Amino acid sequence: MTLRIEPSGQVCGARVTGCDLSAPFDDALVAEIRAAWLEHRVLAFANQRMDDDALERFTIAMGGFGEDPFFAPIAGRQNIAAILREADEKAPLFAENWHSDWSFLPQPPSGTCLLAIDIPPTGGDTLFADQVAAFAALPEGRKQYLRSLTALHSARLAYAPDGTYGDRDAASDRSMAIRPDESANAVQAHKLIRPHPETGEEAIYSTLGYIIGIEGMDEAEAIPLLMELAAWQVRDEFVYRHQWESDMLVIWDNRSVLHKATGGYEGHRRELHRTTITA
């Protein structure tokens, strides 16, 4: 089985054909996929008629299941969550802010998989921002300064009971099974610039919704710095826009890209099944 890899022509991302992930696969194919993943950061596998068993098998092959602390799994599974929006749903769009999945954990997931279940005829693109490219484009003096900083990550703004997806959101018509909890108030420190553990490439590891400050820095100084950095991180030249298709699996590297959801499919149902890959 030989992979055919077509780069997106944008800063990152590639379309992959020539493999059948619905069936068992060997170590050689996994190694080929992993090499392409590290190179392109986001891979979209087209024409994959996968079920949840196949999604779990692929996730295990790529490293095993990571933790999903604030999503309830779908019925009959422990490690698959539904990213779901019903056609008539009025709740604010989920995950419309730039982020790296679960960056507030002591060991955040290395990657995320999304399997298309129900794709609307229009809209619903996912945007990815290449943080290796964003860091490489900075002046050397700025790089040195950012390397010296440690960010404080927390889920409290999103998943605490009084957060965006907390008790007030639970009263909305949101169809996703989100489970806010007091544990979201925990704080975890991560270096703002992190070398990729497999490639050594330095990437900006900053996600405004999950970072609440900079270690040793007053909030009045930290927040403007983070906002300025956030604007740089998602400049057009660092962004890949992914358009979904039916029967598509997408995997991305949380260590080197940020991502966000987009809307534009009002009146249509959208469902994807999600797993995370352990650190």
N, C-alpha and C positions, 0 to 999 in steps of 0.2 A: 504494500500500500504506500503510495507516494503522495505526499501533501503537495497541493498547488496553492501557493501563497501569493496573493495580489495586494501589494501595499495600497493604502487608501489614497496616497498622493497628498495627504495632509501630514501634520507633524508626527502622528503616530497612528496605529490601527492598521489592520490587514484583514482581508477576506480569505477564508480557508475553505478549499474544496478538496476532493480526492480521498476522503476518509469517511467511514461509517461509524459514528460513535454510539449507535444504537446497539451494536454487537460488542462482545468482548474484544479487547485489543491488547497488543503485546507491549513489552517494555520499550522496544525500538520506536514504536509510534509515539509513546508517551514522551520519550526523550526528544523526538523531533518536534512535537508540539511545544514542549517546554522551551526549547531553544528559540522557536519562533515567538513564543509569548514574551520571553525576556527581551528579544530584539524589538518587537513591535508594540509591546505593552498592552494592547487590546487586540484580541482575536475574535472574529465573527465567523462561526462555522455555519455555512449555508446548507440547506436541504438535509437537515438532520431530523429524522422521525424518531425522536427520543421520548421515552416515558420517564417517570420519576426514578425507576430502578436504574436506568441508564445514566441519569443525571447524578445520582449518588455514586455509581461506579466510576464515573469520570472524575468527580470531586475527590474520591479516595485515591485515584491514580495520580492526581496532581498534588497530593500531599496529605489529604485527610480533612475532616470537618473542623472548621473553626467554630467559635462561640457566637451565637446570635442572642444577646442578652435581653432585647426588648421586643422581639417578634415571637408570637405564638406559631408553632409549626402547623402545617396542614394536617388534616386527619390522617392517622395511620403512619405518620412519619415523625422523626425526631429532629431532622436536620434540613428540612425544606420549608421555606416560608413562601407565601403567595404575595407578590407585589401586585395588588389588585385595585382596580377602580371600576365601579359599575357605571353603566351608561348614563344613569340619571343622578349620579352622586354630586353633591354640592359642596362637600368638605374641601378645604384648600388642597391643592396638589401636593402629594407626598414627595419629599426629597428634592425640592426645587432649588435648594441651595447647594453650592459647591462643597464637597466633603470627600474624605477618605473613610471608608467604612470602619466604624468602631475604633477610631483612633484613640479614644479615651481608655481603652483596655491596656493592661500591662504589656500584653503581647497581641497587638491587633492582627487581624487576618491578613495573610499575604495576598490573597486574591478573592474575587467574587465571581460566581457564575450566575447567569440569568438565562433561562430557557423559555422561549416564546411559547405561550399556550393559546392566547387569544390576542391577536394584533389588529388594531383598528386600521381602517383604510387610509387614514391620514394622521399626521402628527405623532406625538409620543417619542420623538427622537431622544437619544441619550447623548449628552455632551461629555467629552473627556478632555482634561487639560494636562498636558505633559509637563511634569514638574522637574524632570531632568533637563529638558530644553529650557524651561523657565529659569532654572538656576544657572545654567551654562551661559545664558545671555546677559547676566548681570555683570557690572564692572567688578574687577578683582577686589577692590577695597570693600565694596558692599558684600561680596561673598565672605570675606574674612570676618566682617562684623557679624553677619548672620550665623556663621559657624559657631560663634561664641555664645549663642542664645539657647536657652531651654524653655520650651513652651509648656504651659499647664493646660492639659486637656480634661474636659469633663462633659458628661452627657446631660447635665442638669438643665440646660436651656431647652433641650429637646424632650427628654424622656423622664424628668422628674414629675411628680404629680401636678406641679404648677407650671410645667413646661409646655412647649408648643404642642406636643402630642400627649399631654397629660389629661387630667380629669375633665377639663372643659372640652377638649377634642373628643373624648370618649362619648360625650353627649351628642356629637354630630352624627351625620349619616355615613361616616367613613367605613368602608368595607374591609380595609386591611385590619388584621388582628394584631394591633400594637398593644403592648403591655407595659405601661409606665411603672416606675418603681422608685422608692427612696434610694436605692443603690446608685441611681443616676447622679447623685450628688457627690460621689467619690471623685477625687482629682488624681491624675496621673501625669508625670513629667516625661516628655520626650524631647530630644534635641531637635531644634528647628530645622537643621540641615542634617540629613541622615544618608550615609553611604548605603547603597543597595546591597543587601547581604550576599547576593549571588553574582552581581555584575561589578560591584564597587562604584557604580555611578552615583554621584551626589545628587540628591533631589530635595526640593523644599517640602517639608512635612508640616504644612500649616493649613488648617481648615477652619475658617472663621467661626462657624457654628459650634464647633467642638473645642475651641481654644478660648479660655477665659482670662488668660494673662501670660506674662513672661516672668519667669523666676527671677526674683531680686529687682524687679522693675515696677515702679508705680503705675497704677492703672491709667492715669492721665497721660503717661508716656507710651505705655504698651499698646493701648487700643488704637491710637492713630498709626503707630508703626504697623500693626497687624492689618489694618484697613488699607494702608498704602501697599503693603506686600500683596494682599489679596487681589487688588486691582491689577498688579503686575502679573500675578500667577495665571490669570485667565484672559490675557490679551489674545486677540484673534489668532496671532501666529502660533500660539501654543495649544490651540483647541482643535480637536477632531469631533465632527458631528456624525454620529452613527444613526443610520436609518434602519429600523427593524423590518424584518420579513417573517412570514410564517415559517415554522420549522427551522428556526435559527437558535443557536447557542452562542452566547457571548461570554468571554472570560476576560477580566482585566486585572492588572497588577496594582493593588492598593499602595504599594511602596513607591510607585513612580507616577501615578496619575491621580488627579481628582476627577469626580464625575458629578453630574446633576441631571435630574429629570426635566423634561419639558412637556407642555400640554399640547393643545391644538387638536384634540380628538373628542371634543364635547359631543355628547350624544352617542358615544360608542364605548363599548366595554373593552378593557385592556387588562390582561393577566399574564404575568411571568412567574416562573418558579425559580426561587433563589436558594443557593447554597453559598457558604463562605469556606475558604480554604485556610487551614491553620497556618500560623506563622512558621 
